Amino acid sequence: MPHPYVLLSAAVSLDGHLDDTGPDRLLLSSPADFDRVDEVRAASDAILIGAGTLRADNPRLLVNAPERRAARVAAGRPAYPLKVTVSGSGDLDPDARFWHTGGAKVLYTTDRGAERARALGLAADVVPLGPGLNWRALLTHLRAAYGVERLMVEGGGHVHTQLLQEGLADELQLVVAPLLVGQSNAPRLFGPGGYQSGRLRLLETRRIEDVVLARYEPTAPGAGPLPAAADHHWLRLACDLAALCPPSTTAFSVGAVVVAADGTELARGHSREDGDPAAHAEEAALAKLDPADPRLPGATVYSSLEPCAHRASRPRPCACLILDAGVRRVVTAWREPDTFVADADGTGLLTARGVEVLVLPEHAAHARRPNAHLGA
């Protein structure tokens, strides 16, 4: 994957505040929940906070339990996760505890911010991202340069807001504390702006002493040429469905899912479903829907293999079926090889008719697995 798995972690009051306006940090979590957070930190490759949180809270961001640090070392990992912060200005206190506790640290900043940070002598790797901050570039660099596969984001609200609005958060772990702040100028978890539509999927709820943990994942597809975190989720599901296909030596094993703009799964299918030897995955999924369903024009079709542009078994190839349905966005893992059809180009057929097609090659190995016997 080009990006780490991004987990947003926060605790809020019943009225949605991260803190009050007093001089001391408002403790929202219970002792047992602080221990849970320590466990999540220990399972992460890196922990990220924004510059505002660094300045306001002066955190150490450590794995506190010795047995968890020992387990990390026994597994060949550093005792502490990489600590990451983000600042456009680079104007950070070099004496903050963040820099002088735990293991390795990195600051992502702008070109100008990097000059200031280096002049201050911050005890960290300083990585400039250009004239402005770019979350996708930051996450890509974290994965490529530091091997970060799981990133825990602990705030603040501005950082959480940006990652969720840009569709880059894979999971939200939210603890709700039984108190009310009631101050209009107190910091909130999420700010105003454009978010992806639809409801998040609830993964878990858990009572921890007097607080409640709720875990959510976004489900709404992306809306343009850049993938959202939910696009990876749905494409993984399509690749899983391909493994359900009865084996064939004359056709690919493919899975497909149709998802509405609000993240509602509309239909799924896979090749040779229900014993039909000629059925294709996208065809099987779309056949389960009313062609007049008003959600189809805003939907995304996820297919483990590029929709076909030519086929001998049926009069309409899958790319044409997608066009007939009015779907305007397709996400796939793997371009169709010439195994059965020369110069297959479903992507070309779709894009020529204005359909947005995303190919996410990081899922190609998953998509190929059920087709290994074909040598594809």
N, C-alpha and C positions, 0 to 999 in steps of 0.2 A: 504494500500500500504506500502511496506517496506521502500520506499524512499519518500521524499517530491517531490512535483512538482517543477522542477528546471527551473527558468526563468533567462536567461542571459540578462543583460541590459548593453548597451554601446552606446557611441556617438563617431563617427569617422569623420575625414576630408574626402574630396572627394578622396584623394589618400590613404585612409585606415589607417591613423594614429590616435592613441588615445591621443597624446600629441606631443609637439615639444621638443626640447632639451634645451629650456630656463629655467631659474631658477624658473619662476612662472608657475602655472598650466594654460594650454591653455583652455579657456572656449569655448567649442564647442556647447553646447546647448543654446537655446534661453530662455528668462525668462519664457515664457509659457511652454516650455518643462521641465524646472526645476520643475515647479509646477506639471506637469504630473508625473515626477519621484517621487515627494513627495506623490502623490496619490497611485502610485504602491507600494511604501514602506509601506504606511499605510495599504494596503491590504495584506501585507506579514506577515508571522509568524517570519521570520528571514531574515537578510541581511548579506551576506558574501562578504568579500574582502580578497585578498591574502596579504601576508606580504609585498610584494614589493609596493603595492598600499598604505598600511598603512604607510610605511616609506616615500614614495615619496610625498603623498598628505596630510598626517596627518588629515584625515577626521573625522568628528563627526558622520556621518551616522544617522541623526535624522529624525523624522517626524516633519516637521517645522510648519505646519498649526495647530493652537490650536484646530480648529473644528474637524480635523481628529483625533487628539489624544483623544479628548473628545468622539468621536464616537467609538473609540476602547474601551475606558473604559466603555462606556454605554453597549457595547456588551460583557462585562465580560473579556476583554483582557487587557494586560498591555498597558500603554500609548505608549510605544515604542516597536518595534519588537526586538527580541533577536539579538544581534550583534555577528557575528562569524568571526574569522580570522583563517588562516592556515599558519603555519611556521614549517619547518622541524627542524630548529636550535633552535627555542624558544627565539632567541636573538632579543628582541623587546624593544623599549623605554618605560619604565614604566610611563613616563610623557606624552605620546601621548594622544591627546584629545579623541581618540577612547575609552580609558578605563575610562574616567572621565566624560562622558556625556551620556545621554540616560539611558536605563535600563540595563538589564542583559547582560553579555558578556561571550563568551566561546572561548577558544583557542584550536584548534586541532593541535597536534604536534607529534613528535616521542618520544620514551622513553627517549633518551638523551635530547631532546628539553624540555621535561617536567621538568627535573631536573633544567635546566637553567632558565626556565620561573618561576618556584616556587622560585628559589633563588633570582630572580629579584623582586619578590613580585607583579607580574602583577595582576591587579584587575579584575580577571576573573576566571571562572572555567577552569581548565587545564585538557584536555583529551588526554592522550597518545594513539596512534594507533598502537604501536609496533615499530619495528626497522625502518620502513619506513612509508610514508604517503600512505593512501589507500582511494580513493574517495568513493568507495562503502561502506566501513566500516564507513566512516565519515557520509555519508547520512543516513545509517541505524541507527546509533547512534543518529543523530539529530531527526529522527522521533520517535524512541523508548524512548529516555531519555527526550526530550524537547517537544515532541508533535508537531514538525514542519511539517506542511502539505504543506506549500507554501514557497519556498526559493527563494529570489531574490539575484542574484550574480552580483555585480557591478565591478568586475575586480580583478586583471588586465588581460592583454592579456594572460599571462601564464596560469592562472586559467581557463579562457574561453576556451583556446585551449585544455587543458586536459579534461575538462568536455565534450566538443563536440566530441573530438576524441574517448573518451571512451563510447560514446553513452548515456550519462547520462543527457543531456540537453533536456528538454521538449519543450522549446520555446526560441527564440532569439528575443529580442526587440532592433532594431538597428536604431539609429538616425544618419542621414548623414547631416553634416554641410557644407555650401557652401564656403569652403576655402580649400587651398592646403598648406601642410606643406613642402613637397619637401626635407626633410632631411632623408638620407638613414639610419641614426642611431637613428631616432626617434622611439618610441615604436609603435608597430602595434597591431591591435586587435587579429589577429590569426597568429600563427607561423607555420612553416613547419611541416610536419609529415603525418601520415596516418589518413585520415578522412573516414567516411562512404561514400559510393558511392551515386550518384544520386543527384537530385535537392531537395532542401527544399521546402515545400509547403508555399506559400504566404498566410497569413491569413488576413492581413490588410495593407493598406498604408494610411497615414494621413499627411497632411501639417500642421505644427505647426509654425506659423510665417515664418521664413526663413529656417527652417530645415524640413526634411522629416522623419517621423517614418515609419519603415517597420517591421512587425511582421511575423516571420517564425516559422515553426515547422519541425523537421526532419521527414522523412518518410521511410528511408531505414531500413529494418529489421536488427537485429543483425546478427552476422556471426558465433557464437559459442554457448557454453552452458550458457553464461551469457546474460540476456535480455538487450536490448537497450530500450531507452525511446519509440522509435517508435513501438516496440513490444507490449507495453501496449496499445498504440493508436489503433493498428489494432485489437488486441484481444477484446478491448471494442467494436469496431465496429461489430465483429463477434457475440458478446453477444447481441448487439442491434438487429442484424438480426434475432436472435432466437425468439424474440418477435413477428416477422411477421408470424411465422408458424401457420397454422390452428391447433387448439387444437386437441389432440389425446389422447386416453386412452391406446393405444397399442404401442406408439413410442415416443421417446424424441423429443423435439423442439430444434433444433440446427441451428446455423448460421456459415458460413464459408467465408473466404476471401483468395484469392490467390494473393500474392504480389511479384513482381520481386525484384531482389537484389538492384536495384536502387530506390526502393520505389514506383514504378508504380503499381497501382492496376490493376491486370489482369482480375479478375472475382470475383464475389460473388454469394452466393446461400444460401438457407435455406431449411429446411425439408419441404416436401410436397409442394414444389414450383410448381406454375402453375397447381394446382389441382391434381398433381400426388401423391396419398396416400402413395406410396412406396419410394418416392424420399428422399435421404439423402442429407444433406447440402454440404458436400465435393463433392459428386457425381454431384449435380446440378451445383456447381461452375466449376468443371473440365470439365464438358460436354460442357461448353461455349468456351473452348479453343481448338486450333488445337493441337493434340498430338505431333506434330513435332515442336511446338513453341520452339525456342532455349533458351528462358528465363526460361523455366520450371525447368531445373536442378539446377539453382541458386535461385529459388523462395522459399518462405516460405508459407505454408498453415497454416492459423489461424482458429481454430475451437473451438467453445464454449464448446464442449464435445469431449473427446478423440475419434479419428476415430475408427469406429467399426472394429473388427477382424472377426466377424461372423454375418451373417444375413440370414433370410429365404426368404426375398422378392426378392432378386436379386442374381445372381451367384457370383458377385465379391464384397466383403466388401470394405468399404472406405479405409482402410489401404492398401489394394492391389491396389486400383485405384491410390492412391498416389504413390506407388512404380512403377506402370505401367507408370505414367507420368514422372518419373525420379526425382521427388522432393526429396530433401535431408534434409529438415528442416521443422519441425512441431511445432507449439506453441498452447497449449490448456489450458483451465482454470480448467478442471474438469475431473477426471478419471471416466470412465463409471461404474456405480454401477450395481449390479446383478439384477436389476429390471426386465429385459427381457431376458438377456443372462447371464448364470452363468460363472464366471471366465473370463469375457471379458477382453482382454488385447491387445488392438490395439497398445499400446506403446511398448509392448514386441515384437510384430511382426515387427514393424517398426525399432526399435533399433537393432534387430537381423540382419537386412539387411543394417545396417550402416546409418540409418536416425537419425539425431539429433532431439530429442523430448524434448521440454521444457514444464513443467507443471507450470503454474503461479497461485497458489491457491488463491492469493488475489483477483482474478476475479471470483472465484467459486460461490459466492453468486449471482452475476449478471447472471451467466450462469444457475443457478438453478431456477431463478425466473419464467421463462415461464414453468417450469416443476413442480411447487409446487403441482399441483393437482395429480401428480403421487406419491407423498410422498417420492421422491428421495432426 
